[in-house]
Amino acid sequence: MMNRRDILRYGAAAAFTGLMPTGALIAGEVKRLPTLILIELQGGNDGLNTVIPYADPLYAKMRPKIGFAPDEVIRIDEQLGLHPALKPLMTDWDAKELAIFLGVGYPNSDRSHFRGIQIWDTALDSERLASEGWVAKALTKAGGKPRSADAVLLGRMHAGPVESFDIKAVSLNDPARLKRLSADIDADHMMEGAPKNILVQQIAALQSTVKVAGQELIARLDTVPDSALGTFPTHTFGKQMRDALRLIAAGVDVPVIKISQGSFDTHINQRNPQEKLLRELAEGIAAFRDGAKALSKWDDILLVTYSEFGRRPVENASLGTDHGTAAPHFALGGRVKGGFQFKQPSLDVLANADMVPSGDFRQIYTTVLQKWWGLKPDGILAGTYDTVDFLRA
C-alpha cells in the first residue's frame, strides 16, 4: 500500500537525487545527432578580464585596480589577450580549434540574472516570455528513437535550454547515488493496493521511467573505468567534464550535455574568484579535449560556452564589476575553425555605461542548428539570423 511517505519519497527522488525528467521521451524516425556540450558560466562572467584588450588605454583607465597589465596577459594578437588562467586553452588556439566570439549579446539587454539567463535559454528576445528551451525545441524537431535521456545535466540542476514537456533531461551529478536510487525504486510496490488516483499513477509512471533510465545509464557508465578517460583535475568542474567524457566513451546516445561553472557574479574582489573559476574551466576543458582525442571522438563533439550577461567595463568601488551586456564566448572541437568572430566592442562608444554587442548570441545558435545538427532554425529561434563561419564541414 503506497502511503504519504512513499509519495514524498518517490515523487521527490527523481527531481533531487538522480534523475530529472522534464517531459516524455521524444519519438519519431531515428536520427542520431553529434554531441553538443553547453557550458554555462553561471552568474555572468566578466568578459573584459577574460579576453583582454590590453593595448587599449581606456581599459587601464576603467580598471586601474582589477585590470591586467600588458605583461600579465597571454597575447593573442597586438590588441587582445587571454586571462593568464586560460593558458591550457592555447593548445586549442594554436591548433585552430578554438573560436572566440567577441562582444556577444543582444538588443535591449536585461541585467537580471533570472531574466537574462531565460533569454539565452529560450533564444527569444527581451520582450517575449517563454519557458521551453531552444535546444529542447530543436530535439523535438529532430525526432529520434526513444533514448535513455535526450539531455544530461552535470552540475547545476537547471534544465534551461533543454527545459520542455516533450523531452527528458537527466541530472547526473552523482552516478553512485543514481545507482542506489534506481535499484531502490519499486513502482509496482507503489501501486499495489493504491486507489485509482491520477497523482499516484503519474508518480508511479515517472518512477518506472526513472528506474529504467537509471539502470540503462549506470550499466553503460560502469563499462568505462577512470583509467580509460585519462587524467582529470579533481575540482568539481573537472569531475563534471570527466563524467561528460564517460558518457561519450560509453556510447550513450545523448545529443546534449549541459555543464555549469560558477558563480561568476563577482561584485566584490573579483580577481581571485574569477581567476579560480577560469583556471578550473580551462583545466577541465583541456583534460576533456585530451581524453576525447585519445578516444578519436574530438571531431564529433562541439563545446560552446554561454552566460546570462557580461559585466560593466568600469570597475566598481568594491574591486568588482556589476551586471552588464556584451561578453566573449568560446567554441571548441575538432571541427571548429579557430580564430576571432565578431568585433571587440569599443570602450569609447558605450550605451548606458555598457559595451554595445557586436554579435547576437542567436547567430551562434543558428550555426549550431544548421551546420552542426542539420536543422532549420524556423520555429526554434525568435527571428532569422546569419550564421557564423566557425565550423568545418
N, C-alpha and C positions, 0 to 999 in steps of 0.2 A: 504494500500500500504506500503510495507516494504521499508524503506529508509536507507541511510548510518548510521544514528544514531541507527536504530534498529539492524543493523548488528553488530555494535561495542558493543552495549549494551548487546545483547543476545549472541553473539559469545564469549564475554569475561566473561560473568557472570558465566558460568559453571566452568571455569578454576580458577577464582579468588575469587568467592564469596561463593560457597557452594559445588558444585559437580564437580569432575574432572574425567570424563570417559576417560580411556586411550585406549579404544577399544570397540569392540562389546561384547555382552554377550556370554559366552561360552554355549554350548548346548550339549546334549547327554543323556545318562542314568543317572537317579537320583543317586547321591552318596553324602551323607552329611558327611562332614569332621569335626573332632573335631577342636576346635578353637586353632589357633596359634597366640600368641601376640608377635610381634617383637618389641623390644625396642632399638632404635638406639641411642647410646651415641655419638651424633654428635660432630665432631671436633677432635676426637682422645683422648679417656680417658687415663690418666696415670695409668697403671695397677700396677706399683710398689708401689704406695701410695694408692692402692685400696685393694689388697691382699698383705700384707706387710711381707717381710722376716726379721722380727725384730731381729732374732737371728744371722743373717749373718753380721759379722763385715764390710764386703765390702759395705753393704747397708748404714751404718752410714758414711763410708768414702766417698761414692759417693754423699751422700745427707746430708752434715753437717748442712744445714740451713732449708731445706724444708722436711727433713725426720722426721719420728716419732720415739720417744724413746720407748723402750720395754714396759714401764708402761702406754703408751698412747693408745696402740692398743687393740683391742678385740681379745684375744688369742684364736686361734682355736686348735693349737697343739704346740709342742715345737719349731717349726720353723716359722710358718705362723700365721698371724692375720689379722683381717679386720680393715679398716679405722673406727675410732670411730663413724663417722656419719652413718655407716651402721648397727648400733645396732638393728633397727627394723627387720632386716633380720635374726637375730639369732634365732628368733622363728621358722623360716623355717629350719635353720640348725639343731636345736635341734630336730625338728620333722622329720629329714632326708628327707626333701622335697626341699632342695636346693643343686644343683650340682654346683661345681665351677671348671671350665675348666682352667687349668693353662697354661700359655705360648702359647696362641692361635695365630696363624699366618699362613704364607705360604711361600714357597721358593721365593727368589728374591723379597722381599717386596718393594712396591712402597710407597714413603713418601709424595706423592702429595695427598691433600685432595680429589680432583676430581677423580683422577685415583684410589686412594686407595679404596674409597667407591664404585666405579664402579666394582672393582674386587670382593668385598664382595657381592655386589648386584647381579652380574651375575654368581658368583661361577665359573668363568673361571680362567685361570692362568694369570700371569703378562704379557705374550707375546701375548695374544689374546684379540681382541676388540669385544664388543657386546653391545647391548642396552637392550635386553629383560632380565627381572629379573628371577632369579631361581625359585621363588615362582610362578610367572606368568606361567612359563613353566609347573610347577607341577600341577597347577589348570587346565590348558588346557588339560593336560594328564589325569587328574582325571575325566574330564567331569562333568556332573551335570545339573540339570534343571536350566533355567534362574533365576537368583537371582536379588534382588534389587541392590545388589552390590556383587562383588566377593571379594573385599577387601575394608577396610575403613582406611583412613589415619587420624590420630589425631596429631595435632602439625604441624611439618614441612611438607609443600606441596611438598614432593619429593617421587615419587612413588617407585623408587629404585628397591627393589626385586619384586615388583608387576608391574613393567613397561612392557607393552605389547600392541600390537594392538588387541589381542584376548580376553582380559578380561576387566572388568570395575572396576576401583578404584574410590572410592568416598572420597573426602576430607570433613570431617565433623567437622570443627573447631568451628562452631557457629550454633547449631541447630535452634535457634530462627531466625537467618538470613536466614538459609536454608528454613525455613517455609515460610518466606516472599517471597523469591526468587521463590520457586516452585509455589506459589499461583499467582505470578505476570506474569509468563511466559505464553504466548499465541501463540503457534506455528502456529495455524490456521490463526491467525491475521497476522502473519509474511508472510504467503504465499499468503494471499488474494491479488489478482491483481498483484502478483510479476511475473517478467519474468521467463522463464524456465532456470534458471541459476544453474549450478551444485553446486557452493558455497552456494547459497541461500538455495537450497534443503538440502544440508548437514547440514547447521546450523539449519534449521528448524527441521530436523530429530533428531539432537543432543538435541535441546531444548525440544522436545517431550519426549525423554528419560529422560532428567533431571527432567522434571515436574513429570512424573510417579514415577521415583525412589525417588525423594524428598518427594512426598506425601506418598509413602509407608513407607519410613523410619520414617518420622515425625509421622505418625499415630501409628506406633509401639512404638516409643520413648515416645510419650505422655501418654502411658498407664503405665509408670513406674515413680512414683514420687521420689524425692530425699530421702524421708523418707524410701523407700523400699531398699535403697542401703547402708545404714549405714553412718558412719561419714568419710568424706574425708578431707584432707588438702586443703586449699584454694589457694595454689600456682598453677601455670599453669599446671605443671605435674600432680598434684593431681586431677585437673579438668579433664585432659585427661584420667586418669585411671578411674575416676567416669563415664565418657561417655562410656568408653570401657565396664564397667560392666553394664551400662544401655542397651547397645546393646544386651548383652548376656541375661540379665533379660527379655528383651522384646521378646526374641525368634527369633531375626533376624538371618537368615541363612547366616552368613558371615564367611568363613573359616579363614580369616586373618585380624588382626587388627594391624596396624603399628603405633607406637608411637615414638616421638622424645624427647630427653632431651639433652640440651646443650646450649651453646657451651663449650666443654671440651678442646678447643685449648688454653691451659694455658702456654704460653711462658713467661709470666711475673707474678710475685707474685702469684704463683699457689695455695698456701694452702687455702686461704679463698674462692675463687670461686669454687674450686673443692669440698671443704667441703660442701658448699651450695648445689651444684648440686647433690652430693651423698646423702646428707640428704633428699633432695626432692625425689630422686629416691627411697630410702628405705621407706620413709613415704608413698609415693604413692602406691608402691607395697604392703606394709603391709595392707593398707586400702582396696585395691582391694582384697587381699587374704581373709581378714576377711569377706568382703561382699560376695565373691564367695562361701566361706564355708557356710555362712548363707543361701545362695540360693541352696546349695547342687550341685554346679557347679564346684567346685575346681578340681575334678578328670577329668573333661572334658576340661581343659584349660592347655596349656603349654606356659610359658613365657620364652623368650630367648633374651639375650642382644647381641649386636654386635657394632662394631665401625671400622672406616676405618684403624686404626693402633693403636699401643701403643705409648709409648714415651721413649726417651733415658734414660738409667739408671743414668747418671751423670747429676746433676742439672746444669743449665746454670748461667751466671753471673747476670741475671735478676730475680733470685729466682723462675725460672720456669723450664719447660722441653721442649725439642724440639721433632719433629716428629721422631718416632722410628718404632719398629716392633711388637714384641710379647706382649700380654697383657691377663689378665684373663677375663673370661666372665661367666655369670650366667645362669642357667636354674632353673625354679621353677614351681611347680604344684603338684597336689595330686598324680600323677603317677610318679613323679621324684624320682629316687634313689639318696638320698643325699650323699655327700662326694666329695672328690677331684678326678678329672680326668686329665690325662696327668701329667707331672712333672714340678716343678718350674724351670724355666731357670736359669742356673748358671750365677753368676755375675763375675766369674773369667775366663769364656770362652766366649768372645764376638766376633762378626763378624762386622767389620767396626764400632766399638764402640756401637753396638747394641746387645741386647739379641737374642739368637738363639731360634726360636719357637720349642716347644716340641710337639705340636699338630696342625694339619691342620684344619682350620675352616670348610672345606668341609666334615670332618668326622662328625661334629655335624649336618650339613645339611643332610648328608646321613642317619643318625639315625632318624632325624625328618621325612624324606620322607618315610623310610621303616617301622619304628616302631610306628610313630605317625599317619601317613596318609595311611600306607599300600601301598605305591607306589614304583615302581622300579626307581632308580635314572638314569637309562640309558637315554641319550639324554637331561638330565637336568643339570648335573654337568660335568665339564671337567675332565674326568678320572674316575677311580674307587678308592673308599676309604673305609677303615674299619669303622665299626660302633663303637660307644662308648656306654658302658653299663650304661646308666643313666636313662632309662625308664623302668617302670614295665609294664607287660602285661595288 
